[in-house]
């Protein structure tokens, strides 16, 4: 599995991450938030050997959200993922993902997302467009998001939650590493499903 790699290329695809909320009933949630990695997950899944999915996640990342509950168009998000934190529950595979065949983690240690626009699609559903940079490639991506709720936790912190999902084609970014199977087909699917389950804490 791999994603991305053609320099100065720009296109539109679909991805997922955490973001805004809207509606007058949510105006009180307006403010700046930090993603809490200990209660969040950034995951992916890709077809393996034409029969099943390999699933994984990135375990180290920092992200900030500015939510505007009255005007979601003013909401925005920034996310920085540490490539070396990739974890598919198989050490040899994880090491391969960090090499030049895929993410080249030593040369390009971070994946970055920066939003450029946000819109409300329906009750509790949003769409965020932004720039995703991996290695030396930046592309425009579209994230579909669900607002999952807000609460004050036992420590008095105000939290909001989002779930997101999307599918990208890794070959769109020039990451084409693969191997042919004797029975036909290829070892690694081209489509990568991305999922986000985000808890974010409001700044004091």
C-alpha positions in Angstrom: 0.0 0.0 0.0 1.3 3.4 -0.6 0.1 6.8 -1.4 1.6 9.8 -3.4 4.6 11.0 -5.2 4.6 13.3 -8.3 6.1 16.8 -7.9 4.1 19.9 -8.1 1.0 18.0 -9.3 -2.5 19.3 -8.5 -5.8 17.4 -8.8 -8.9 16.7 -6.9 -9.7 13.4 -5.0 -11.4 12.5 -1.8 -10.0 12.1 1.8 -11.1 12.3 5.3 -10.2 14.0 8.5 -11.8 16.0 11.3 -13.4 19.4 11.1 -16.2 21.9 11.5 -19.7 22.3 12.7 -22.5 24.7 11.9 -26.0 26.0 12.6 -27.2 28.6 15.1 -27.7 25.9 17.8 -24.0 25.2 17.7 -22.8 28.8 17.8 -21.6 28.3 21.4 -19.0 25.8 20.1 -17.1 28.5 18.0 -13.5 28.6 19.0 -10.1 27.0 18.6 -9.5 23.3 19.3 -6.6 20.8 19.4 -6.9 17.2 18.3 -6.4 14.8 21.1 -4.4 11.8 19.7 -5.1 9.6 22.7 -8.8 9.6 21.9 -8.6 9.9 18.1 -7.7 7.6 15.2 -6.4 8.2 11.7 -6.7 4.9 9.8 -6.5 3.4 6.4 -7.4 0.2 4.6 -6.1 -1.2 1.3 -6.9 -4.4 -0.6 -4.3 -7.2 -0.2 -3.8 -10.1 -2.7 -7.2 -9.3 -4.2 -9.0 -11.0 -1.3 -8.9 -9.0 1.9 -8.0 -5.6 3.4 -4.9 -4.7 5.3 -5.7 -2.0 7.9 -3.4 0.4 9.7 -3.2 3.8 11.3 -0.8 6.6 12.0 -0.3 7.0 15.8 1.5 10.3 16.0 0.0 13.6 14.7 -0.8 17.1 15.7 -3.9 19.0 14.5 -5.8 22.1 15.2 -9.4 23.1 14.3 -11.1 26.5 14.2 -14.8 25.9 14.4 -17.4 28.5 13.6 -20.8 27.2 14.8 -22.7 30.1 13.2 -20.9 30.1 9.8 -19.2 26.8 8.9 -17.5 28.5 5.9 -15.2 30.2 8.4 -14.1 26.8 9.9 -10.7 25.5 9.1 -8.3 22.6 10.0 -4.6 21.9 10.0 -3.1 18.4 10.5 0.5 17.2 10.6 1.1 13.4 10.6 4.4 11.7 11.5 5.1 9.2 8.7 7.3 7.0 10.8 4.3 6.3 13.2 2.6 4.1 10.5 1.4 0.9 12.2 -0.2 -2.0 10.4 0.4 -4.5 13.3 3.3 -6.1 11.3 6.8 -4.7 11.8 8.3 -5.8 8.5 5.5 -4.3 6.5 5.7 -1.1 8.5 9.4 -0.8 7.8 8.7 -1.3 4.1 6.1 1.5 4.1 8.8 3.8 5.5 11.2 3.2 2.7 11.5 4.9 -0.7 9.1 2.3 -2.2 6.3 4.2 -0.4 6.6 7.2 2.0 10.4 7.7 2.2 10.0 8.7 5.9 13.6 9.8 6.4 13.4 12.3 3.6 9.8 13.3 4.0 9.0 12.8 7.7 5.6 14.5 7.6 2.2 14.3 5.9 0.4 17.7 6.0 -3.2 18.7 5.4 -4.4 22.4 5.3 -8.0 23.2 4.6 -9.1 25.8 2.1 -12.9 25.7 2.4 -15.7 24.2 4.4 -19.4 23.8 3.7 -22.4 22.4 5.5 -24.1 19.6 3.5 -26.9 18.6 5.8 -27.9 18.1 9.4 -24.6 17.4 11.1 -22.7 16.7 7.9 -20.0 18.8 6.3 -17.5 18.8 3.4 -14.0 20.2 3.8 -11.7 20.9 0.9 -7.9 21.3 1.4 -4.4 20.7 0.3 -2.8 17.3 1.2 1.0 17.1 0.9 2.9 13.8 1.0 6.5 13.6 -0.1 6.9 16.3 -2.7 3.3 16.2 -4.0 0.4 18.5 -3.0 -3.1 17.7 -4.2 -6.5 19.1 -3.5 -8.7 16.6 -1.5 -12.3 16.6 -0.3 -13.2 15.3 3.1 -16.7 14.2 4.1 -17.4 14.6 7.8 -20.0 13.9 10.4 -20.3 15.9 13.6 -20.7 13.3 16.3 -21.3 15.4 19.3 -19.9 17.7 22.0 -19.5 17.4 25.8 -17.6 18.6 28.8 -15.4 15.7 30.0 -14.5 14.7 33.7 -11.6 17.1 33.7 -13.7 20.1 32.6 -12.4 20.2 29.0 -14.9 21.0 26.3 -14.7 18.5 23.5 -16.2 18.0 20.0 -16.1 14.9 17.8 -16.1 14.2 14.1 -16.0 11.1 11.9 -14.8 11.2 8.3 -14.2 8.8 5.5 -13.0 8.9 1.9 -11.3 6.8 -0.7 -8.2 7.8 -2.8 -6.4 6.2 -5.6 -2.7 5.9 -4.6 -1.6 5.8 -8.3 -2.9 9.4 -8.7 0.2 10.4 -6.6 2.7 8.3 -8.5 3.0 5.6 -5.8 2.7 2.6 -8.1 4.8 0.0 -6.3 3.2 -3.4 -6.7 3.7 -7.1 -7.5 1.8 -9.4 -9.9 0.1 -12.5 -8.5 0.6 -15.9 -10.2 -3.2 -16.3 -10.2 -3.7 -12.9 -11.8 -4.2 -9.5 -10.4 -1.9 -7.6 -8.1 -0.7 -7.8 -4.6 -1.7 -4.3 -3.5 -5.0 -2.5 -4.4 -4.9 1.0 -5.9 -7.8 2.3 -3.8 -7.0 3.3 -0.2 -9.9 3.9 2.2 -9.1 6.6 4.8 -11.0 7.0 8.0 -10.9 9.6 10.8 -12.4 9.4 14.3 -11.5 12.7 16.0 -11.9 14.1 19.5 -10.8 17.7 19.8 -10.4 19.8 23.0 -11.3 23.5 23.0 -8.5 25.9 24.0 -9.0 27.4 27.5 
